[in-house]
Amino acid sequence: MKKDKKIALIIMFIVGLILMVAIEYDNNTTAEKIRNEREKIEARLEAVRAKDSIENKKD
């Protein structure tokens, strides 16, 4: 009986570690996606500002 409890405890520990690693990976992936989207938006904003600046100089 003690051996079964020990095995169950080891399995729960391993599952817990796997879950922690998976959650950490998911958080890092989400943060990276957000960073990439922000960079794209900033690039588009710069392009729009440059275009507006050129149009304002023409007027």
Secondary structure, DSSP 8 states (H G I E B T S, - for coil): -HHHHHHHHHHHHHHHHHHHHHHHHHHHHHHHHHHHHHHHHHHHHHHHHHHHHHHHHH-
